[in-house]
């Protein structure tokens, strides 16, 4: 295998890097929420992804409740993306979305167009 080392240039950023003041609190609350709703099957994967840091860097000055809501939405969307890409539902929360019966056939066929 060919392993290459890349040297990336430094990126000049005209504004300081900030993170939300309640980052740890948002992280813990979102983690508990994800565990309660069984959105993540692997705790280590959740810690590795750390989408909370992405949210808190993107919204460093946002209201606590709003940033928490955005973070939960991000976790939800990334978990749903993992389910769709893997075609295997390890999360019972998303099971009905992937393994549905014929009751939604009109909606599903409309979405497939």
Secondary structure, 3 states (H helix, E strand, C coil): CCCCCCCCCCCCCCCCCCCCCCHHHHHHHHHHHHHHCCCCCCHHHHHHHCHHHHHHHHCCCCCHHHHHHHHHHHHHHHHHHHHHHHCCCCCCCCHHHHCCCHHHHHHHHHHHC
